[in-house]
Amino acid sequence: DDKVIVHSIIELAHNLGLKVVAEGVETEDALNLLKKLGCDIIQGFLISKPLPVKEFNAFIREPR
């Protein structure tokens, strides 16, 4: 099951003292699952399309 594999990878990384970045997140279901499983950083089109530096700086200052 994909959920078991993702959970195992997240746990392994955390046990090694690493942070986990999930790339390519496009759905609310995937976002919610990754949050539930303890993923540290999530990126993908659900959050934002790729941005130039100036737009990125403004984006990260916006409250969510």
Biopython code that builds the backbone (N, CA, C, O; Angstrom):
import numpy as np
from Bio.PDB.StructureBuilder import StructureBuilder

atoms = [
    (1, "ASP", "N", (0.847, -1.188, 0.000)),
    (1, "ASP", "CA", (0.000, 0.000, 0.000)),
    (1, "ASP", "C", (0.892, 1.251, 0.000)),
    (1, "ASP", "O", (1.860, 1.327, 0.756)),
    (2, "ASP", "N", (0.563, 2.213, -0.840)),
    (2, "ASP", "CA", (1.370, 3.433, -0.966)),
    (2, "ASP", "C", (1.501, 4.183, 0.357)),
    (2, "ASP", "O", (2.563, 4.721, 0.673)),
    (3, "LYS", "N", (0.410, 4.213, 1.130)),
    (3, "LYS", "CA", (0.421, 4.932, 2.404)),
    (3, "LYS", "C", (1.460, 4.332, 3.352)),
    (3, "LYS", "O", (2.158, 5.065, 4.053)),
    (4, "VAL", "N", (1.564, 3.019, 3.374)),
    (4, "VAL", "CA", (2.530, 2.343, 4.247)),
    (4, "VAL", "C", (3.958, 2.677, 3.819)),
    (4, "VAL", "O", (4.823, 2.907, 4.664)),
    (5, "ILE", "N", (4.200, 2.703, 2.523)),
    (5, "ILE", "CA", (5.537, 3.027, 2.009)),
    (5, "ILE", "C", (5.912, 4.461, 2.368)),
    (5, "ILE", "O", (7.014, 4.715, 2.854)),
    (6, "VAL", "N", (4.996, 5.398, 2.128)),
    (6, "VAL", "CA", (5.272, 6.810, 2.436)),
    (6, "VAL", "C", (5.517, 6.987, 3.929)),
    (6, "VAL", "O", (6.450, 7.684, 4.328)),
    (7, "HIS", "N", (4.689, 6.363, 4.750)),
    (7, "HIS", "CA", (4.859, 6.457, 6.203)),
    (7, "HIS", "C", (6.221, 5.909, 6.627)),
    (7, "HIS", "O", (6.900, 6.511, 7.459)),
    (8, "SER", "N", (6.619, 4.783, 6.065)),
    (8, "SER", "CA", (7.912, 4.171, 6.398)),
    (8, "SER", "C", (9.076, 5.076, 6.014)),
    (8, "SER", "O", (10.040, 5.206, 6.769)),
    (9, "ILE", "N", (8.990, 5.698, 4.849)),
    (9, "ILE", "CA", (10.056, 6.602, 4.401)),
    (9, "ILE", "C", (10.155, 7.813, 5.320)),
    (9, "ILE", "O", (11.254, 8.227, 5.689)),
    (10, "ILE", "N", (9.014, 8.381, 5.690)),
    (10, "ILE", "CA", (9.009, 9.539, 6.590)),
    (10, "ILE", "C", (9.606, 9.156, 7.941)),
    (10, "ILE", "O", (10.433, 9.891, 8.482)),
    (11, "GLU", "N", (9.197, 8.019, 8.487)),
    (11, "GLU", "CA", (9.721, 7.566, 9.778)),
    (11, "GLU", "C", (11.225, 7.310, 9.711)),
    (11, "GLU", "O", (11.959, 7.698, 10.620)),
    (12, "LEU", "N", (11.689, 6.663, 8.644)),
    (12, "LEU", "CA", (13.115, 6.392, 8.478)),
    (12, "LEU", "C", (13.909, 7.696, 8.442)),
    (12, "LEU", "O", (14.925, 7.830, 9.125)),
    (13, "ALA", "N", (13.446, 8.645, 7.650)),
    (13, "ALA", "CA", (14.136, 9.933, 7.553)),
    (13, "ALA", "C", (14.190, 10.625, 8.910)),
    (13, "ALA", "O", (15.241, 11.126, 9.311)),
    (14, "HIS", "N", (13.078, 10.655, 9.611)),
    (14, "HIS", "CA", (13.045, 11.299, 10.924)),
    (14, "HIS", "C", (13.974, 10.589, 11.908)),
    (14, "HIS", "O", (14.649, 11.241, 12.705)),
    (15, "ASN", "N", (14.012, 9.251, 11.854)),
    (15, "ASN", "CA", (14.907, 8.492, 12.735)),
    (15, "ASN", "C", (16.376, 8.781, 12.437)),
    (15, "ASN", "O", (17.230, 8.632, 13.312)),
    (16, "LEU", "N", (16.667, 9.188, 11.218)),
    (16, "LEU", "CA", (18.028, 9.557, 10.828)),
    (16, "LEU", "C", (18.309, 11.042, 11.054)),
    (16, "LEU", "O", (19.391, 11.531, 10.730)),
    (17, "GLY", "N", (17.328, 11.754, 11.612)),
    (17, "GLY", "CA", (17.496, 13.175, 11.895)),
    (17, "GLY", "C", (17.319, 14.069, 10.680)),
    (17, "GLY", "O", (17.804, 15.200, 10.656)),
    (18, "LEU", "N", (16.625, 13.561, 9.673)),
    (18, "LEU", "CA", (16.421, 14.313, 8.437)),
    (18, "LEU", "C", (15.018, 14.895, 8.366)),
    (18, "LEU", "O", (14.091, 14.384, 8.995)),
    (19, "LYS", "N", (14.869, 15.954, 7.606)),
    (19, "LYS", "CA", (13.550, 16.510, 7.294)),
    (19, "LYS", "C", (13.078, 15.906, 5.983)),
    (19, "LYS", "O", (13.886, 15.542, 5.129)),
    (20, "VAL", "N", (11.770, 15.801, 5.832)),
    (20, "VAL", "CA", (11.178, 15.196, 4.638)),
    (20, "VAL", "C", (10.479, 16.273, 3.819)),
    (20, "VAL", "O", (9.692, 17.058, 4.346)),
    (21, "VAL", "N", (10.781, 16.299, 2.507)),
    (21, "VAL", "CA", (10.143, 17.212, 1.564)),
    (21, "VAL", "C", (9.341, 16.382, 0.576)),
    (21, "VAL", "O", (9.887, 15.501, -0.088)),
    (22, "ALA", "N", (8.043, 16.661, 0.478)),
    (22, "ALA", "CA", (7.195, 16.011, -0.527)),
    (22, "ALA", "C", (7.023, 16.973, -1.688)),
    (22, "ALA", "O", (6.570, 18.104, -1.510)),
    (23, "GLU", "N", (7.383, 16.521, -2.868)),
    (23, "GLU", "CA", (7.282, 17.353, -4.071)),
    (23, "GLU", "C", (6.116, 16.889, -4.928)),
    (23, "GLU", "O", (5.745, 15.715, -4.910)),
    (24, "GLY", "N", (5.546, 17.816, -5.673)),
    (24, "GLY", "CA", (4.511, 17.463, -6.641)),
    (24, "GLY", "C", (3.134, 17.230, -6.046)),
    (24, "GLY", "O", (2.319, 16.523, -6.639)),
    (25, "VAL", "N", (2.860, 17.811, -4.883)),
    (25, "VAL", "CA", (1.555, 17.631, -4.240)),
    (25, "VAL", "C", (0.517, 18.455, -4.996)),
    (25, "VAL", "O", (0.657, 19.668, -5.146)),
    (26, "GLU", "N", (-0.525, 17.775, -5.468)),
    (26, "GLU", "CA", (-1.526, 18.436, -6.311)),
    (26, "GLU", "C", (-2.951, 18.327, -5.788)),
    (26, "GLU", "O", (-3.844, 18.991, -6.314)),
    (27, "THR", "N", (-3.191, 17.501, -4.757)),
    (27, "THR", "CA", (-4.560, 17.328, -4.269)),
    (27, "THR", "C", (-4.636, 17.558, -2.758)),
    (27, "THR", "O", (-3.655, 17.381, -2.036)),
    (28, "GLU", "N", (-5.818, 17.955, -2.306)),
    (28, "GLU", "CA", (-6.059, 18.138, -0.867)),
    (28, "GLU", "C", (-5.884, 16.817, -0.127)),
    (28, "GLU", "O", (-5.351, 16.795, 0.983)),
    (29, "ASP", "N", (-6.328, 15.717, -0.730)),
    (29, "ASP", "CA", (-6.188, 14.407, -0.088)),
    (29, "ASP", "C", (-4.722, 14.076, 0.166)),
    (29, "ASP", "O", (-4.362, 13.613, 1.248)),
    (30, "ALA", "N", (-3.874, 14.318, -0.841)),
    (30, "ALA", "CA", (-2.442, 14.057, -0.680)),
    (30, "ALA", "C", (-1.856, 14.964, 0.393)),
    (30, "ALA", "O", (-1.066, 14.514, 1.222)),
    (31, "LEU", "N", (-2.234, 16.232, 0.383)),
    (31, "LEU", "CA", (-1.755, 17.182, 1.386)),
    (31, "LEU", "C", (-2.131, 16.722, 2.789)),
    (31, "LEU", "O", (-1.286, 16.688, 3.682)),
    (32, "ASN", "N", (-3.390, 16.372, 2.980)),
    (32, "ASN", "CA", (-3.862, 15.951, 4.295)),
    (32, "ASN", "C", (-3.158, 14.686, 4.768)),
    (32, "ASN", "O", (-2.806, 14.576, 5.943)),
    (33, "LEU", "N", (-2.951, 13.733, 3.866)),
    (33, "LEU", "CA", (-2.261, 12.500, 4.233)),
    (33, "LEU", "C", (-0.818, 12.787, 4.636)),
    (33, "LEU", "O", (-0.344, 12.282, 5.654)),
    (34, "LEU", "N", (-0.127, 13.588, 3.851)),
    (34, "LEU", "CA", (1.268, 13.905, 4.163)),
    (34, "LEU", "C", (1.391, 14.636, 5.498)),
    (34, "LEU", "O", (2.318, 14.370, 6.263)),
    (35, "LYS", "N", (0.470, 15.550, 5.783)),
    (35, "LYS", "CA", (0.474, 16.231, 7.079)),
    (35, "LYS", "C", (0.266, 15.222, 8.200)),
    (35, "LYS", "O", (0.976, 15.244, 9.206)),
    (36, "LYS", "N", (-0.707, 14.343, 8.022)),
    (36, "LYS", "CA", (-1.026, 13.327, 9.031)),
    (36, "LYS", "C", (0.163, 12.404, 9.292)),
    (36, "LYS", "O", (0.390, 11.980, 10.425)),
    (37, "LEU", "N", (0.917, 12.098, 8.238)),
    (37, "LEU", "CA", (2.055, 11.192, 8.366)),
    (37, "LEU", "C", (3.319, 11.887, 8.866)),
    (37, "LEU", "O", (4.333, 11.231, 9.102)),
    (38, "GLY", "N", (3.265, 13.219, 9.031)),
    (38, "GLY", "CA", (4.386, 13.944, 9.616)),
    (38, "GLY", "C", (5.392, 14.502, 8.636)),
    (38, "GLY", "O", (6.529, 14.791, 9.010)),
    (39, "CYS", "N", (4.992, 14.658, 7.387)),
    (39, "CYS", "CA", (5.890, 15.253, 6.397)),
    (39, "CYS", "C", (6.216, 16.689, 6.811)),
    (39, "CYS", "O", (5.327, 17.441, 7.211)),
    (40, "ASP", "N", (7.484, 17.063, 6.714)),
    (40, "ASP", "CA", (7.931, 18.362, 7.212)),
    (40, "ASP", "C", (7.671, 19.519, 6.252)),
    (40, "ASP", "O", (7.266, 20.601, 6.676)),
    (41, "ILE", "N", (7.902, 19.294, 4.968)),
    (41, "ILE", "CA", (7.777, 20.358, 3.968)),
    (41, "ILE", "C", (7.011, 19.804, 2.773)),
    (41, "ILE", "O", (7.292, 18.702, 2.301)),
    (42, "ILE", "N", (6.046, 20.572, 2.290)),
    (42, "ILE", "CA", (5.219, 20.127, 1.170)),
    (42, "ILE", "C", (5.250, 21.194, 0.090)),
    (42, "ILE", "O", (5.050, 22.379, 0.359)),
    (43, "GLN", "N", (5.504, 20.758, -1.132)),
    (43, "GLN", "CA", (5.479, 21.698, -2.246)),
    (43, "GLN", "C", (4.776, 21.058, -3.430)),
    (43, "GLN", "O", (4.717, 19.835, -3.555)),
    (44, "GLY", "N", (4.249, 21.903, -4.287)),
    (44, "GLY", "CA", (3.546, 21.423, -5.470)),
    (44, "GLY", "C", (2.523, 22.449, -5.922)),
    (44, "GLY", "O", (2.332, 23.484, -5.283)),
    (45, "PHE", "N", (1.870, 22.145, -7.031)),
    (45, "PHE", "CA", (0.921, 23.087, -7.623)),
    (45, "PHE", "C", (-0.261, 23.389, -6.702)),
    (45, "PHE", "O", (-0.884, 24.441, -6.838)),
    (46, "LEU", "N", (-0.583, 22.492, -5.772)),
    (46, "LEU", "CA", (-1.658, 22.780, -4.826)),
    (46, "LEU", "C", (-1.299, 24.000, -3.976)),
    (46, "LEU", "O", (-2.168, 24.810, -3.650)),
    (47, "ILE", "N", (-0.038, 24.127, -3.625)),
    (47, "ILE", "CA", (0.427, 25.247, -2.809)),
    (47, "ILE", "C", (0.665, 26.474, -3.687)),
    (47, "ILE", "O", (0.175, 27.563, -3.386)),
    (48, "SER", "N", (1.414, 26.296, -4.769)),
    (48, "SER", "CA", (1.717, 27.397, -5.687)),
    (48, "SER", "C", (2.432, 26.865, -6.920)),
    (48, "SER", "O", (3.136, 25.856, -6.865)),
    (49, "LYS", "N", (2.239, 27.558, -8.020)),
    (49, "LYS", "CA", (3.042, 27.276, -9.212)),
    (49, "LYS", "C", (4.452, 27.796, -8.952)),
    (49, "LYS", "O", (4.639, 28.583, -8.025)),
    (50, "PRO", "N", (5.451, 27.386, -9.734)),
    (50, "PRO", "CA", (6.790, 27.957, -9.570)),
    (50, "PRO", "C", (6.740, 29.482, -9.728)),
    (50, "PRO", "O", (6.050, 30.005, -10.604)),
    (51, "LEU", "N", (7.474, 30.176, -8.874)),
    (51, "LEU", "CA", (7.442, 31.641, -8.863)),
    (51, "LEU", "C", (8.838, 32.234, -9.021)),
    (51, "LEU", "O", (9.818, 31.661, -8.545)),
    (52, "PRO", "N", (8.928, 33.393, -9.698)),
    (52, "PRO", "CA", (10.187, 34.143, -9.685)),
    (52, "PRO", "C", (10.464, 34.630, -8.256)),
    (52, "PRO", "O", (9.546, 34.711, -7.440)),
    (53, "VAL", "N", (11.701, 34.948, -7.960)),
    (53, "VAL", "CA", (12.109, 35.314, -6.602)),
    (53, "VAL", "C", (11.256, 36.433, -6.015)),
    (53, "VAL", "O", (10.819, 36.323, -4.870)),
    (54, "LYS", "N", (11.008, 37.497, -6.758)),
    (54, "LYS", "CA", (10.225, 38.621, -6.222)),
    (54, "LYS", "C", (8.820, 38.178, -5.837)),
    (54, "LYS", "O", (8.321, 38.551, -4.776)),
    (55, "GLU", "N", (8.184, 37.390, -6.686)),
    (55, "GLU", "CA", (6.839, 36.901, -6.374)),
    (55, "GLU", "C", (6.877, 35.924, -5.203)),
    (55, "GLU", "O", (5.970, 35.919, -4.371)),
    (56, "PHE", "N", (7.915, 35.101, -5.134)),
    (56, "PHE", "CA", (8.050, 34.149, -4.033)),
    (56, "PHE", "C", (8.162, 34.873, -2.700)),
    (56, "PHE", "O", (7.506, 34.498, -1.728)),
    (57, "ASN", "N", (8.990, 35.908, -2.654)),
    (57, "ASN", "CA", (9.149, 36.662, -1.410)),
    (57, "ASN", "C", (7.823, 37.249, -0.942)),
    (57, "ASN", "O", (7.538, 37.241, 0.255)),
    (58, "ALA", "N", (7.016, 37.750, -1.851)),
    (58, "ALA", "CA", (5.693, 38.268, -1.491)),
    (58, "ALA", "C", (4.779, 37.126, -1.055)),
    (58, "ALA", "O", (4.008, 37.277, -0.107)),
    (59, "PHE", "N", (4.860, 35.997, -1.734)),
    (59, "PHE", "CA", (4.013, 34.836, -1.435)),
    (59, "PHE", "C", (4.244, 34.324, -0.013)),
    (59, "PHE", "O", (3.289, 34.032, 0.706)),
    (60, "ILE", "N", (5.512, 34.216, 0.392)),
    (60, "ILE", "CA", (5.785, 33.656, 1.720)),
    (60, "ILE", "C", (5.428, 34.618, 2.847)),
    (60, "ILE", "O", (5.333, 34.208, 4.003)),
    (61, "ARG", "N", (5.232, 35.872, 2.526)),
    (61, "ARG", "CA", (4.829, 36.852, 3.548)),
    (61, "ARG", "C", (3.316, 36.886, 3.755)),
    (61, "ARG", "O", (2.835, 37.434, 4.747)),
    (62, "GLU", "N", (2.564, 36.299, 2.819)),
    (62, "GLU", "CA", (1.103, 36.284, 2.926)),
    (62, "GLU", "C", (0.680, 35.341, 4.051)),
    (62, "GLU", "O", (1.160, 34.211, 4.132)),
    (63, "PRO", "N", (-0.223, 35.810, 4.920)),
    (63, "PRO", "CA", (-0.724, 34.909, 5.971)),
    (63, "PRO", "C", (-1.606, 33.804, 5.373)),
    (63, "PRO", "O", (-2.354, 34.039, 4.424)),
    (64, "ARG", "N", (-1.507, 32.617, 5.932)),
    (64, "ARG", "CA", (-2.334, 31.475, 5.498)),
    (64, "ARG", "C", (-2.996, 30.832, 6.672)),
    (64, "ARG", "O", (-3.731, 29.858, 6.509)),
]
sb = StructureBuilder()
sb.init_structure("model")
sb.init_model(0)
sb.init_chain("A")
sb.init_seg("    ")
for serial, (resi, resn, name, xyz) in enumerate(atoms, 1):
    if name == "N":
        sb.init_residue(resn, " ", resi, " ")
    sb.init_atom(name, np.array(xyz, "f"), 0.0, 1.0, " ", f" {name:<3s}", serial, name[0])
structure = sb.get_structure()
